[in-house]
């Protein structure tokens, strides 16, 4: 019984730790000055559109998935952004 409890506790701590690490990027973005974050978002989104808009499933797929995930962390990622990135995020989730 003790081994099971230790195992469950270890898994729980691993999950919490993973969530903390995954949230670090978003916390960093939210901690930026809004004006700087907006500029970073606009530049990143423009780059994403240039490279990824016409390349779903192409040679840049892995890079586009990373960029789509990054863009989705921004509060500035509105409906249009989510539509553009969704083809890569849904592929990333598979």
N, C-alpha and C positions, 0 to 999 in steps of 0.2 A: 504493500500500500504506500509506503514511504517513497519508493522508487517512482511510482506513478505520479505522486504528488510533486516530486522534484522535477520529473519530466514535463508535467503540465506547466509548472511554474517557469521552467526554462523556455518552453515554447511561447508562453505568454510574454515573457520579457523580450524574446527575440522579435515578436510581432510588434510590440510597443517600440522597441528600438528601431526597427525598420520604418515604421510610420514616422518617427522623429526624423530620421535621416531623409526620407522622401519629402518631408515637409520643409526641410531646411532651405531649399531653393525658393519656395514660395514665401517663406518668412523673410528671406533676404530681399526679395523683390518688394514685398509690402513695406519693408523698412527703408526703402530708397525714398529720396525726395520725389514727390509726384511728377514734377517737371522732368527730372532726369529719367524716371521710369517710363514716362510717356515717350520721350525721345528714343530710348532703348527699344521700347515696344515697336514704334513706328519703323525704325531701321531694321529690326529683326523681322517684322511682318513683310516689309518690302522685299527683303532678301528671300524670305520663304516663298513669296508669290513669284518672284523672278525664277527661282530654281525649281520649285516644286509644283506649281499650278498645272503644268502640262506633263508631269512626269510620274503620275501614279503607277506604281509597279515597275518603274524604270530603274536605271542605274543609281539614282540618287535616293532610293526609297529609305535606306537606313538613316541617312542624314536628314531627310525630310521628316521622318518619324521623330527624331530627336528634336528638331526645330518645332514641330507641331506640339510636342509635349511641353517644351519650354514656353511657347506662346500661350498655351492654355493656362499657364500659371499666373498670367497677368490679369489684373482686374480690368484692364483696357481691352481684353479680348472679348469683343461684343459678338452679336449674332453672326455678322459677316465673317469674323475671324473664326468662329466655331464651325461655320459651314465649310470654310476653306481647309481647316485643319482636320475636320472629322474623318476624311477618307484615310488619313494616316493614323489617326488615333484609334479608329475602329480596327484597322489592320494591326496596330500595335497591341491591342487587347486580345487578339487571337492567340 
